[in-house]
Amino acid sequence: MAADPKQSDVVKQINQAFQEAQARLAQLREAVERNTDLARANARATVLKDQKDKALKELGEVVWRQVQKGKLELPAGFASVLKAVEAAEQAAEAHARELTDILREGEEVAERLKVGKNATKPQTVLANGGRKR
């Protein structure tokens, strides 16, 4: 029996489609790997930036404490930054005082309500519900 030319063409087309699909899959795999590598690199950059920000914050706090204690004097060029830190610190302290006042007022109101509930109330006499004996 001779091979059917139509079947041979169909097999060739199937093989070609399969090879094209494999090539597209390989391209897709490469793209996914590149995106994964990029995501990892971005995550690492974020971690490093956060570490740097934390270290700078700690440095600033140490320097600020030394300036406040008078153990460190910064050059005149830092005056505006120091004023900004002082202003922020004063604003935070004022806010903390306001919160404390609000909490104290709330405690006083709660105490007044508590005392008011415990005050003796006039007793009322209820009529007998007409129980059967």
Residue pairs with C-beta under 8 A, 6 or more apart in sequence:
63 72
63 74
64 85
66 72
67 73
67 74
67 82
74 82
